[in-house]
Amino acid sequence: MKKIEKKVNHTIYSSKTFDLYFKDKNIAVFDIETTGLYPKNDQVILTGILTLFSGEPVTSLQYFANNIGDEKAVLKNTIKLLSRADLIITYNGASFDIPFIKERAKHHNISTEGIKAIHLDLYNLVKYHSDIKELIGSLRQKNLEFYMGLSKSRDDEISGGESVKLYERYIRTHEDELERQILLHNSDDILQLSKLIPVIEKTNFHKYMSGIGFFAGEYMIKKVDLTKDGLNIVSSHLSKSFDYISFPTEASPYTVMASSSTGEIDIMIMADSSVKKSLFIDADKLLANSSIREIKKYPAYESGYLILKNSGNINFLEMNILAMEFMKNLAID
C-alpha cells in the first residue's frame, strides 16, 4: 500500500447555517475508487480523505493499493482516519462509498464500529431537498461543479470508469503516469467536493439535518421528527449508554426512554395543538434561561412559545434548535 499525504491550501467552509451544526468539528471529505460496483466481488483500490480537522492544517490523504493484496491495508488506514471524524461528507456516499467500505471491511474481518460520524451526502441533499436537478439535469458531481462555478478548479480529465481501466493497466505495468492520473482523479474529487459544501445554502438544509442528525453537548442527535402529538428526538450519548425511563411531570413535560442495549435515547416532548394545523411548545417552561435567550433569536418564538408548525408548514430550523438546546441541558441521573 502507498500513502500519499499533502498539505492543502484550502479555506474551511464557514457560514451561519453550516456552523450552527458543525462549528469546530472534525470534518472528513471522503471518496473511494473501486474495481467495480459490487462489493461482494469488487475491491477498493484507492481512498481519498480531505481532513478538515479542528486546529490542524487541511490535509489530503490517499491510501492506494499499488499492489494486488493491498486492499486490507487500505481499509485499515481509511477506517482509522474516519474514526477521528465527527462529520463525513461524500457525494452519493450513502448508496455507494460507505456501504462499499463496510462490506469490504467485513470481508477482511475489520471492525467499522469506530466510525460514529454524522454522514452528510451532498448528492442526497441536492436530489431530495432542492430544485437544482430541474436546472442541471444529471446530478453527476462534475455537473454540480459546473453549476457552482467550479469547473476550472479541476485538473483531471478522466471519469471513474476510466480510472478503473487505468488501474487494470497499472497493475500489469506499474507505469508512473497511470498512477498519477488515478491519484489525480481521486484527489480532485475530494478537493472539489469540499468546495461544493456551499451548495447547502441552495437547499432545505435544516429539513435534511433533522433526518441525519447533529451534535448537542454530550449527545449526538440522530433524528428529530414532528409527530401529531409533539417533538420526537432520537439520540445517543457520546461516551456511554445506559437504561433510564421517565414520564411527564409538571416540572418535566416530556418522556425519556434510554436503552443500554441499543445505545439510543428516545424523547417525546408533548406539544399544544389548540390552533388548527399548528403545533407549539411552551419553550419558557421547557428550557433553561440560557437556552431561551438562544431560542428568542428565531422568528418562530412568540410570547414564550416556539411554533413548530403553522398552517401545516413545519419550521425545521426552530425544531432543530429546540432539540439541540433541550439535549444540551438534559440531565439524567
VENSULZI-V302309 format. One record per pair of residues at least 12 apart in sequence whose C-alpha atoms are under 10 Angstrom apart, sorted by the first residue. I is the first residue (numbers start at 1). J is the second residue. Records with the same first field share a line. If there is no record, write none. Layout:
# VENSULZI-V302309
I=J / J
This chain:
# VENSULZI-V302309
1=45 / 46 / 63 / 64 / 65 / 66 / 67 / 68 / 69 / 70 / 71 / 72 / 73 / 74 / 77
2=46 / 62 / 63 / 64 / 65 / 66 / 67 / 70 / 73 / 74
3=46 / 47 / 61 / 62 / 63 / 64 / 65 / 66 / 74 / 77
4=48 / 60 / 61 / 62 / 63 / 64 / 183
5=48 / 49 / 50 / 59 / 60 / 61 / 62 / 63
6=50 / 58 / 59 / 60 / 61 / 62
7=50 / 51 / 57 / 58 / 59 / 60 / 61
8=50 / 51 / 57 / 58 / 59 / 60 / 191
9=57 / 58 / 59
10=52 / 57 / 58 / 59 / 191 / 194 / 195
11=52 / 57 / 58 / 194 / 195
12=27 / 51 / 52 / 53 / 54 / 57 / 58 / 194 / 195 / 197
13=52 / 194 / 195 / 196 / 197 / 198
14=197 / 198
15=198 / 200 / 201
16=201
17=198 / 200 / 201 / 205 / 206 / 317
18=197 / 198 / 200 / 201 / 205 / 206
20=214 / 215 / 321
21=206 / 209 / 213 / 214 / 215 / 216 / 320 / 321 / 324
22=86 / 87 / 214 / 215
23=54
24=52 / 53 / 54 / 55 / 86
25=52 / 53 / 54 / 55 / 85 / 86 / 87 / 215
26=51 / 52 / 53 / 54 / 55 / 56 / 82 / 84 / 85 / 86 / 87 / 88 / 117
27=49 / 50 / 51 / 52 / 53 / 54 / 82 / 84 / 85 / 86 / 87 / 88 / 89 / 117 / 118 / 119 / 194
28=48 / 49 / 50 / 51 / 52 / 53 / 58 / 59 / 60 / 81 / 82 / 83 / 84 / 85 / 86 / 87 / 88 / 89 / 90 / 117 / 119 / 190 / 194
29=48 / 49 / 50 / 51 / 52 / 60 / 82 / 85 / 87 / 88 / 89 / 90 / 91 / 120 / 189 / 190 / 191 / 192 / 193 / 194 / 197
30=47 / 48 / 49 / 50 / 51 / 61 / 62 / 78 / 82 / 88 / 89 / 90 / 91 / 93 / 97 / 98 / 186 / 187 / 189 / 190 / 191 / 193 / 194
31=46 / 47 / 48 / 49 / 50 / 62 / 89 / 90 / 91 / 92 / 93 / 96 / 97 / 98 / 186 / 187 / 189 / 190 / 193
32=44 / 45 / 46 / 47 / 48 / 49 / 62 / 63 / 90 / 93 / 96 / 97 / 98 / 100 / 101 / 160 / 186 / 189 / 190
33=45 / 46 / 47 / 48 / 64 / 97 / 160 / 161 / 163 / 164 / 167 / 182 / 183 / 185 / 186
34=46 / 47 / 97 / 100 / 101 / 160 / 161 / 163 / 164 / 167
35=160 / 161 / 163 / 164 / 165 / 167 / 168
36=160 / 161 / 164
37=96 / 97 / 100
38=96 / 100 / 103 / 104
39=96 / 97 / 99 / 100 / 101 / 102 / 103 / 104 / 105 / 107
40=100 / 103 / 104 / 107
41=104
42=100 / 104
43=65 / 69 / 70 / 71 / 72 / 100 / 101 / 103 / 104
44=63 / 64 / 65 / 70 / 71 / 72 / 74 / 75 / 97 / 100 / 101 / 104 / 105
45=63 / 64 / 65 / 66 / 67 / 68 / 69 / 70 / 71 / 74 / 75 / 164 / 167 / 182
46=62 / 63 / 64 / 65 / 66 / 70 / 71 / 74 / 75 / 78 / 167 / 182 / 183 / 186
47=61 / 62 / 63 / 64 / 65 / 74 / 75 / 77 / 78 / 97 / 101 / 183 / 186 / 187 / 190
48=60 / 61 / 62 / 63 / 64 / 78 / 183 / 186 / 187 / 188 / 189 / 190 / 191
49=61 / 62 / 63 / 78 / 81 / 82 / 88 / 89 / 90 / 186 / 187 / 189 / 190 / 191
50=62 / 88 / 89 / 187 / 189 / 190 / 191 / 193 / 194
51=81 / 82 / 84 / 85 / 88 / 190 / 194
52=85 / 87 / 194
53=84 / 85 / 86 / 87
60=187 / 190 / 191
61=78 / 81 / 187 / 190
62=74 / 77 / 78 / 183 / 186 / 187
63=75 / 76 / 77 / 78 / 183
64=179 / 182 / 183
65=167 / 171
66=167 / 170 / 171 / 174 / 179
67=170 / 171 / 172 / 174
68=171
71=104 / 105 / 108
72=104 / 105 / 107 / 108 / 109 / 110
73=108
74=105
75=101 / 102 / 104 / 105 / 108 / 110 / 112
76=105 / 108 / 110 / 111 / 112
78=101
79=101 / 102 / 105 / 110 / 111 / 112 / 113 / 114 / 115
80=111 / 112 / 114 / 115
81=114 / 115
82=112 / 114 / 115 / 116 / 117
83=112 / 113 / 114 / 115 / 116 / 117
84=114 / 115 / 116 / 117
85=114 / 115 / 116 / 117 / 118 / 119
86=115 / 116 / 117 / 118 / 119 / 214 / 215 / 220
87=115 / 116 / 117 / 118 / 119 / 120 / 214
88=115 / 116 / 117 / 118 / 119 / 120 / 121
89=117 / 118 / 119 / 120 / 121 / 122 / 123 / 190 / 193 / 194 / 197
90=119 / 120 / 121 / 122 / 123 / 124 / 189 / 190 / 193 / 194
91=120 / 121 / 122 / 123 / 124 / 125 / 126 / 139 / 140 / 141 / 189 / 190 / 193 / 196
92=120 / 121 / 122 / 123 / 124 / 125 / 139 / 140 / 141
93=119 / 120 / 121 / 122 / 123 / 124
94=119 / 120 / 121 / 122 / 123 / 124
95=121 / 123 / 124
98=119
116=220 / 238
117=213 / 214 / 220
118=209 / 212 / 213 / 214 / 215 / 220 / 221 / 222
119=212 / 213 / 214
120=197 / 208 / 209 / 212 / 213
121=212
122=141 / 193 / 196 / 197 / 199 / 200
123=139 / 140 / 141 / 144
124=139 / 208
125=199 / 200 / 202 / 203 / 204 / 205 / 207 / 208 / 209
126=139 / 144 / 199 / 200 / 202 / 203 / 204 / 205 / 208
127=139 / 203
128=203 / 204 / 208
129=200 / 202 / 203 / 204 / 205 / 206 / 207 / 208
130=199 / 200 / 201 / 202 / 203 / 204 / 205
131=202 / 203 / 204
132=144 / 147 / 199 / 202 / 203
135=147
141=189 / 192 / 193 / 196
142=154 / 159 / 189 / 192 / 193
144=193 / 196 / 199
145=192 / 193 / 195 / 196 / 199
147=196 / 199
148=195 / 196 / 198 / 199
149=196
150=192 / 193 / 195 / 196
151=192
153=188 / 191 / 192 / 195
154=184 / 185 / 187 / 188 / 189 / 191 / 192
155=181 / 184 / 185 / 187 / 188
156=180 / 181 / 182 / 183 / 184 / 185 / 186 / 187 / 188 / 189
157=181 / 184 / 185
158=181 / 182 / 184 / 185
159=182 / 185 / 186
160=182 / 185 / 186 / 189
162=181 / 182 / 185
163=178 / 179 / 181 / 182 / 183 / 184 / 185 / 186
164=182
165=182
166=178 / 179 / 181 / 182
167=179 / 181 / 182
170=182
204=316 / 317
205=316 / 317
206=315 / 316 / 317 / 318 / 319 / 320 / 321
207=224 / 225 / 314 / 315 / 316 / 317 / 319 / 320
208=223 / 316
209=221 / 222 / 223 / 224 / 316 / 317 / 320
210=222 / 223 / 224 / 225 / 226 / 233 / 316 / 317 / 319 / 320 / 323
211=223 / 224 / 225
212=224
213=233 / 234 / 235 / 320
214=235 / 320 / 323 / 324
215=235 / 236 / 238 / 323 / 324 / 327 / 328
216=235 / 237 / 238 / 321 / 323 / 324 / 325 / 326 / 327 / 328 / 329 / 330
217=237 / 238 / 324 / 325 / 326 / 327 / 328 / 329 / 330
218=236 / 237 / 238 / 239 / 240 / 327 / 328 / 329 / 330
219=235 / 236 / 237 / 238 / 239 / 240 / 265 / 324 / 327 / 328 / 330
220=234 / 235 / 236 / 237 / 238 / 264 / 265 / 324 / 327
221=233 / 234 / 235 / 236 / 237 / 238 / 264 / 265 / 320 / 323 / 324 / 327
222=234 / 235 / 236 / 264 / 265
223=235 / 266 / 320 / 323
224=267 / 316 / 319 / 320 / 322 / 323 / 324
225=268 / 316 / 319 / 320 / 323
226=268 / 269 / 271 / 279 / 308 / 309 / 314 / 315 / 316 / 319
227=268 / 269 / 270 / 271 / 279
228=270 / 271 / 272 / 273 / 277 / 278 / 279
229=268 / 269 / 270 / 271 / 272 / 273 / 279
230=254 / 268 / 269 / 270 / 271 / 272 / 273 / 279 / 280 / 281 / 308 / 309
231=254 / 267 / 268 / 269 / 270 / 271 / 279 / 280 / 281 / 308 / 319 / 320 / 322 / 323
232=254 / 255 / 266 / 267 / 268 / 269 / 270 / 323
233=256 / 265 / 266 / 267 / 268 / 269 / 320 / 323 / 324 / 326 / 327
234=256 / 257 / 258 / 264 / 265 / 266 / 267 / 268 / 323
235=258 / 263 / 264 / 265 / 266 / 267 / 323 / 327
236=258 / 259 / 260 / 262 / 263 / 264 / 265 / 266
237=258 / 263 / 264 / 265 / 327
238=263
240=260 / 263
241=258 / 259 / 260 / 261 / 262 / 263 / 264 / 265
242=257 / 258 / 259 / 260 / 261 / 262 / 263 / 264 / 265 / 332
243=257 / 258 / 259 / 260 / 261 / 262 / 263 / 264 / 265
244=256 / 257 / 258 / 259 / 260 / 265 / 332 / 333
245=257 / 258 / 259 / 265 / 266 / 267 / 332
246=258 / 267 / 332
247=268
248=268 / 269 / 270
250=285
251=285 / 286
252=269 / 285 / 286 / 287
253=268 / 269 / 270 / 271 / 282 / 285 / 286
254=267 / 268 / 269 / 270 / 271 / 286
255=267 / 268 / 269 / 270
256=268 / 269 / 330 / 332
258=332
267=323 / 327
269=281 / 286 / 323 / 326
270=282
271=306 / 307 / 308
272=305 / 307
273=309 / 310
275=310 / 311
276=310 / 311 / 312
277=309 / 310 / 311 / 312 / 313
278=307 / 308 / 309 / 310 / 311 / 312 / 313 / 314
279=306 / 307 / 308 / 309 / 310 / 311 / 312 / 313 / 314
280=300 / 301 / 302 / 305 / 306 / 307 / 308 / 309 / 310
281=301 / 304 / 305 / 306 / 307 / 308 / 322
282=301 / 302 / 303 / 304 / 305 / 306 / 307
283=295 / 296 / 301 / 302 / 303 / 304 / 305 / 306 / 307 / 322 / 326
284=303 / 304 / 305 / 306
285=304 / 305
286=305 / 322 / 326
287=322 / 325 / 326 / 327 / 328 / 329 / 330
288=325 / 326 / 328 / 329
290=325 / 329
291=321 / 322 / 324 / 325 / 326 / 328 / 329
292=304 / 306 / 322 / 325
294=321 / 322 / 325
295=318 / 321 / 322 / 325
297=318
298=317 / 318 / 321
299=315 / 318
300=315 / 317 / 318 / 319
301=318
306=318 / 319 / 322
307=319
308=320 / 322
